[in-house]
C-alpha cells in the first residue's frame, strides 16, 4: 500500500485530523490522518453505500 496516492478534502487544508482516501484496483482505501497505519479497504459498492449514508445523515449524532 506504499504506492497509494492519498487524497483529502480541500476543506481540510493542512489540518491534522482529516479523512484520506486512495483508490486502486477497484478498491477504495480510507484512513484518518491521525492514524495513517489504520486503513479500511472497501469495495466500490461498499464505498458508494458509505457515501450515501454520509449524505443522508445516517451517521449524524
C-alpha positions as CSV (number, residue, x, y, z in Angstrom):
1,X,0.0,0.0,0.0
2,X,3.0,2.3,-0.1
3,X,2.3,3.2,-3.7
4,X,-1.3,4.6,-3.0
5,X,-1.9,8.2,-3.8
6,X,-3.8,9.6,-0.7
7,X,-6.2,12.5,-1.1
8,X,-8.0,14.6,1.5
9,X,-10.9,17.0,1.2
10,X,-9.9,20.5,0.2
11,X,-11.7,21.8,3.3
12,X,-9.1,20.1,5.5
13,X,-6.1,22.1,4.1
14,X,-3.2,21.0,6.1
15,X,-5.3,20.1,9.1
16,X,-4.1,17.2,11.3
17,X,-7.4,15.4,11.7
18,X,-8.8,14.6,8.2
19,X,-10.1,11.6,6.3
20,X,-7.9,10.5,3.5
21,X,-8.9,8.3,0.5
22,X,-7.0,6.4,-2.1
23,X,-8.3,4.2,-5.0
24,X,-6.6,1.3,-6.7
25,X,-7.6,-1.9,-8.4
26,X,-11.4,-1.5,-7.9
27,X,-10.8,-0.9,-4.2
28,X,-11.1,2.2,-2.0
29,X,-8.8,2.7,0.9
30,X,-9.8,5.0,3.8
31,X,-7.8,6.2,6.7
32,X,-7.5,9.1,9.2
33,X,-4.5,11.4,9.0
34,X,-4.3,10.9,12.8
35,X,-3.8,7.1,12.3
36,X,-2.3,6.6,8.9
37,X,-1.4,3.0,9.5
38,X,-5.0,2.0,10.2
39,X,-6.5,1.6,6.8
40,X,-10.0,0.3,5.9
41,X,-10.4,-1.4,2.5
42,X,-13.8,-1.1,0.8
43,X,-15.2,-2.4,-2.4
44,X,-16.7,0.1,-4.8
45,X,-20.3,-0.9,-3.8
46,X,-19.3,-0.5,-0.1
47,X,-17.8,2.9,-0.8
48,X,-20.9,4.0,-2.6
49,X,-23.0,2.8,0.4
50,X,-20.8,4.7,2.8
51,X,-21.0,7.9,0.8
52,X,-24.8,7.6,0.5
53,X,-25.1,7.1,4.3
54,X,-23.0,10.1,5.0
55,X,-25.0,12.3,2.6
56,X,-28.3,11.0,4.1
57,X,-27.2,11.8,7.6
58,X,-27.1,8.1,8.8
59,X,-24.0,8.8,10.9
60,X,-25.1,12.2,12.4
61,X,-25.0,12.2,16.2
